[in-house]
Amino acid sequence: MSQRPLGRSGLSIAPLVFGGNVFGWTADEATSFRLIDAFVDGGFDAIDTADVYSAWVPGHEGGESEAVIGRWLAAGGQRDRIKILTKVAKWPKRPGLSAANIVAALEDSLRRLNTDHVDLYQSHEDDENTPLDETLEAFDRLVKAGKVRAIGASNFTPDRLEASLKTSADKGVVRYESIQPKFNLYDRDEVEGPLADLAAREGIGIIPFYGLAAGFLTGKYRSEADLEGKARGRTVKGYLNDKGLRILAALDEAAQATSATPAQVALAWIVAHPAITAPIASATSVAQLEELLAGVRLTLSPEVIAALDAAGR
């Protein structure tokens, strides 16, 4: 599997990141282990998680996803076969980006993950109550200590990311090498425009989430009747409009032309996008995962890409 550079960090990753929010939630531990095994055996190597996963589930506290990854490693998973991407700031038990919180949260994450370092430690959201230099200097100390290899950001506006990059340059400390925005065939505004321009200019990797638009781009939901009783129904309903149906029609046509599924085409379009390093996607079964991996390996013709581009505008 080809590798793509993650910003200027010196790290490189295969062009799909496994979204580990499902570990210990919609995928139990045994299933999670099989998923990680299949992902790595397929030639992929980056797993994204966060300390807050999955605190929103009744009976969960947070840290469940990291703990599953840590137990996979303890059970014989090879640390050098995966790059672990985790995050700090959103968990109510460890909120914000103060220096003290970053240090304490990382120690907790390392313990749960059963490792001595994180490959990419990410600010899960912006914290305007903490000075940028405090946050970035704390990250810098962790990188120098060998506990973090590189840092990234998630859910930052282009202006705040640019301000962070300037602070890093001015202070001579580690900088954000990646950004996680929402991006898919339907939701393109967060990337295309100022963020893509900034990332290209500064050499920032873009590893977007929501690549299948909560499942809408799989083609399973084409009317409100399809949403009845579905956990994601309220979210997906927002895509059931002229633009969404136009995108589904283009996906259907592309899927037929490439002997693929709409989900595979939707992922292949993201992978082919010039601004994107690697999308983040989740699966709760090995069969689902294999479909995603096939999508990443799918090559779309320029004509198909142009048709999909046009449908999503």
C-alpha positions in Angstrom: 0.0 0.0 0.0 1.4 3.4 -1.0 2.2 5.8 1.8 1.4 9.5 1.9 3.4 12.1 4.0 1.6 13.5 7.0 2.4 17.1 6.7 6.1 17.8 7.3 6.2 15.5 10.3 8.4 12.8 8.7 5.5 10.4 9.3 3.7 8.7 6.5 0.4 6.8 6.4 -1.6 4.6 4.0 -4.5 6.5 2.4 -7.2 5.4 4.9 -7.3 6.0 8.7 -9.4 3.7 10.8 -11.9 5.6 12.9 -11.5 3.9 16.3 -14.6 5.6 17.9 -16.4 2.3 17.4 -14.0 0.2 19.5 -15.7 -0.9 22.7 -19.0 0.7 21.5 -20.6 -0.6 18.4 -17.8 -3.1 17.9 -17.2 -5.2 21.0 -13.6 -6.1 22.0 -13.4 -9.4 20.1 -14.8 -7.7 16.9 -12.4 -4.7 17.4 -9.4 -7.0 17.5 -10.5 -8.7 14.3 -11.0 -5.3 12.7 -7.6 -4.1 13.6 -6.0 -7.3 12.4 -7.8 -7.1 9.1 -6.9 -3.4 8.7 -3.2 -4.0 9.3 -3.1 -7.2 7.3 -4.6 -5.2 4.4 -1.6 -2.9 4.3 -3.0 0.0 6.3 -1.4 1.4 9.4 -3.1 4.5 11.0 -5.8 4.3 13.7 -7.5 7.4 15.0 -9.0 7.5 18.5 -9.5 10.0 21.4 -9.6 10.0 25.1 -13.3 10.9 25.0 -14.4 7.8 23.0 -17.0 6.6 24.0 -18.1 8.7 27.0 -21.5 9.4 25.3 -22.6 5.8 25.7 -24.7 5.1 28.8 -22.5 3.3 31.3 -19.2 4.3 29.6 -16.8 6.8 31.1 -14.5 7.6 28.2 -11.2 6.0 27.3 -12.9 2.8 26.1 -11.6 3.0 22.6 -8.0 3.6 23.7 -8.2 0.7 26.2 -9.3 -1.7 23.5 -6.3 -0.7 21.3 -4.0 -1.1 24.3 -5.4 -4.6 25.0 -4.9 -5.5 21.3 -1.3 -4.5 21.7 -1.0 -6.5 24.9 -2.5 -9.6 23.2 0.3 -9.7 20.6 -0.5 -6.8 18.3 2.8 -5.3 17.0 3.3 -1.7 17.9 5.5 -1.0 14.9 2.7 -2.0 12.5 0.4 0.8 13.6 0.5 4.5 14.0 -1.7 5.6 16.9 -3.5 9.0 16.5 -5.3 10.2 19.6 -6.7 13.4 20.9 -7.1 15.7 23.9 -9.5 18.5 24.9 -13.1 17.3 24.5 -13.4 14.8 27.4 -15.2 16.5 30.3 -12.8 14.7 32.7 -9.8 16.2 30.8 -11.1 19.4 29.1 -9.2 22.0 27.2 -5.7 22.6 26.0 -3.9 24.0 29.1 -0.4 22.7 29.6 -1.3 20.8 32.7 -4.3 19.1 31.1 -2.3 18.1 28.0 0.4 16.4 30.1 -2.1 14.6 32.4 -4.3 13.5 29.5 -1.4 12.1 27.6 -0.2 10.0 30.6 -3.7 8.6 30.9 -3.9 7.8 27.2 -0.4 6.2 27.2 -1.5 3.9 30.1 -4.7 2.9 28.4 -3.0 2.4 25.0 -0.3 0.3 26.6 2.5 2.2 24.8 5.2 4.6 25.5 4.4 7.1 22.8 1.7 8.4 20.5 2.5 9.0 16.9 0.1 11.9 16.4 -1.3 13.7 19.4 -4.2 16.0 18.4 -6.0 19.0 19.8 -9.6 17.6 19.5 -11.1 21.1 19.5 -9.9 24.7 19.8 -9.5 26.2 23.3 -9.6 30.0 23.0 -9.3 30.3 26.8 -5.8 29.0 26.8 -3.0 31.0 25.1 -1.7 29.3 21.9 1.9 29.5 23.1 1.0 27.6 26.4 -0.6 24.8 24.4 2.1 24.5 21.8 5.0 24.8 24.2 3.4 21.9 26.2 3.2 19.8 23.1 6.8 20.7 22.2 8.1 19.4 25.6 6.2 16.1 25.0 7.8 15.7 21.5 11.2 16.4 23.0 10.6 13.8 25.7 9.8 11.2 23.0 6.2 10.7 24.2 4.7 12.2 21.1 6.1 12.1 17.5 4.0 14.8 16.0 0.9 16.9 16.7 -2.2 17.7 14.8 -5.5 19.7 15.2 -9.1 18.8 14.8 -12.1 21.2 14.3 -10.0 24.3 14.0 -11.0 27.2 11.7 -8.4 28.1 9.1 -7.8 31.4 10.9 -7.0 29.7 14.2 -4.9 27.0 12.5 -2.9 29.7 10.8 -2.5 31.6 14.1 -1.2 28.4 15.7 1.3 27.9 12.9 2.5 31.4 13.3 2.9 31.0 17.1 4.9 27.8 16.5 7.2 29.6 14.1 7.6 32.6 16.3 8.4 30.5 19.4 10.5 27.9 17.6 8.3 25.0 18.9 6.5 22.0 17.3 3.7 22.9 14.9 0.4 21.2 13.9 1.2 18.9 11.0 -2.4 17.8 10.3 -6.0 19.0 10.5 -9.2 17.0 10.8 -12.3 18.7 9.2 -15.6 17.2 8.0 -15.4 16.4 4.3 -17.3 14.2 1.8 -19.0 14.6 -1.5 -21.8 16.6 0.1 -20.0 18.5 2.8 -17.1 20.2 1.1 -17.1 23.8 2.4 -14.8 23.1 5.4 -12.0 22.0 3.1 -12.3 23.5 -0.3 -11.3 27.1 -0.1 -9.2 28.7 2.7 -8.3 25.5 4.5 -7.1 23.7 1.4 -5.1 26.8 0.4 -3.5 27.1 3.8 -2.7 23.4 3.9 -1.1 23.5 0.5 0.9 26.6 1.4 2.1 25.3 4.7 2.4 21.6 4.0 -0.4 20.5 6.4 -1.9 17.0 6.0 -5.7 16.8 5.9 -7.3 13.7 7.4 -11.0 14.3 7.2 -13.8 12.6 9.1 -17.4 11.9 8.0 -16.4 10.5 4.6 -19.6 8.7 4.1 -21.9 11.4 5.5 -23.3 9.3 8.4 -23.9 6.5 5.9 -25.9 8.6 3.4 -23.3 8.1 0.7 -23.6 4.3 0.9 -26.9 4.7 -0.9 -28.9 2.9 1.8 -31.1 5.9 2.6 -33.0 7.4 -0.3 -36.3 8.4 1.3 -37.6 9.3 4.7 -39.1 5.8 4.9 -35.6 4.4 4.8 -34.8 6.3 8.0 -37.5 4.9 10.2 -36.1 3.3 13.3 -32.5 4.2 12.3 -30.1 5.7 14.9 -28.7 8.1 12.3 -32.1 9.0 10.9 -32.1 12.6 12.1 -28.7 13.3 10.8 -29.2 11.6 7.4 -32.5 13.4 6.9 -30.5 16.6 6.3 -29.0 15.0 3.2 -32.4 14.0 1.6 -32.7 17.0 -0.7 -32.1 17.9 -4.3 -28.3 18.1 -3.9 -28.1 14.8 -1.9 -30.3 12.9 -4.4 -28.2 14.3 -7.3 -25.1 13.0 -5.6 -26.6 9.6 -5.1 -27.5 9.4 -8.8 -24.0 10.3 -9.8 -22.7 7.7 -7.3 -25.0 5.0 -8.8 -23.7 5.8 -12.3 -20.1 5.7 -11.2 -20.6 2.5 -9.2 -22.1 0.8 -12.3 -19.2 2.0 -14.5 -16.6 0.8 -12.1 -18.3 -2.4 -10.8 -18.1 -1.0 -7.3 -20.5 0.1 -4.6 -21.6 3.8 -4.0 -19.6 3.7 -0.7 -16.5 2.6 -2.4 -16.8 5.3 -5.1 -17.5 8.0 -2.4 -14.3 7.0 -0.6 -12.2 6.7 -3.8 -13.3 10.2 -4.7 -12.0 11.5 -1.4 -8.7 9.6 -1.7 -8.2 11.1 -5.2 -8.9 14.7 -4.0 -5.7 16.7 -4.3 -6.1 18.3 -0.9 -6.6 15.1 1.1 -4.0 13.0 2.8 -6.3 10.2 4.0 -9.9 10.0 5.0 -11.0 8.5 8.3 -13.7 5.8 8.1 -15.1 3.3 10.6 -16.5 -0.2 10.2 -18.2 -2.6 12.7 -17.6 -5.8 10.8 -14.8 -7.3 8.8 -17.1 -7.4 5.8 -17.8 -3.6 6.1 -14.1 -3.0 6.5 -13.2 -5.0 3.4 -15.6 -2.9 1.4 -13.9 0.3 2.6 -10.4 -1.0 1.8 -11.6 -1.9 -1.7 -12.9 1.6 -2.1 -9.5 3.1 -1.2 -7.8 0.9 -3.8 -10.4 1.9 -6.5 -9.0 4.2 -9.1 -11.6 6.6 -10.7 -11.2 8.0 -14.2 -10.9 11.7 -14.6 -14.4 11.7 -16.3 -16.0 9.9 -13.3 -14.3 12.3 -10.9 -15.5 15.3 -12.9 -19.1 14.0 -12.9 -19.0 13.5 -9.1 -17.5 16.9 -8.6 -20.3 18.5 -10.6 -23.0 16.6 -8.7 -21.7 17.8 -5.4 -21.6 21.5 -6.1 
